[in-house]
Amino acid sequence: MTVDLRELPATLFTSAAASARALTAWDAAIRGPRSTAQRIGVMSLSPGAGGSTLAEQIVRTAAARRSEPVLAVDVSAATTGLGARLGIPVTGIDDTRAVARTSSDAQSGLASGAGWFGLRTDSGHAVDAWLAEAAPITRFFEVSVTDFGVRHPLVDLAPCAALCDVVVLVADARRGPAELARAAAPAIAALPEAPRPVLALVDHARAGDAVARALATDPYPVVGVPFDAGLRGGSAARTARARRALLRLSATAIGAQAVPA
């Protein structure tokens, strides 16, 4: 049987072309050189929202595409945080790293993997731990990703957000949690340090991305992340939709501005 391409809907080709352009734009945003270090903080607004999972995926996505190593930082003090997911042991104090003057100094005593170096603290005080251990070395990495764990908007979200250039707020994709993230975004943007909020709404309930799409007109980037059994099990995403969402989230967090959907 011969298929006449002229009989196929033009929208099919238009959609495929738009998808290819988006993938190219996301890849370029991740790979692109940076004039200053980009400090990305990932914060969950409730336990089990998926912050550590997304932090890991951003690290792995960036590390696979960038020529310079990515810094992965875990100050969540959680046993299932970014450090555990990447296999980073608790990092000991290092005098060379504390007064780093070169990239080699900044990497002293850090665990490493494919395209990344890792720092993991065991302190429950995320801000103090980050200032003591991560602050002296983030300038030596073009991209750093910190898992801050669960932070409450009325307690410690703002002090953690103030340490970052980009704050990825991770929430469940259902209406209530998504609205909480939406309410926290302008407060974060209004901090004196002016971090850029990005909302990552994870569809744990498998209810679809209707809420994420409804919030897409907001001034802050919103990325819906579909449920994926692979991510839930602690491995790589199994579906193309999830891999696409993770690529878009990474590009939005690393890029200088929101990238097209």
Protein Blocks (a to p, Z undefined) as FASTA:
>chain_A
ZZdfklpcfklmmmmmmmmmmmmmmmmmmmpccfbdcddddddfbehklmmmmmmmmmmm
mmmmpmbdcddddfklpaklmklmnopacddddfklmmccbfklmmgopacdehiacddd
fbfblklmmmmmmmmmmmmpfbdcddebjadfklmmmmmmmmpmbdcddddfbfklmmmm
mmmmmmmmmpmnlpacddddddfkonojklmmmmmmpmbdcddddddfklmnopacfbfk
lmmmmmmmmmmmmmmbdcdZZ
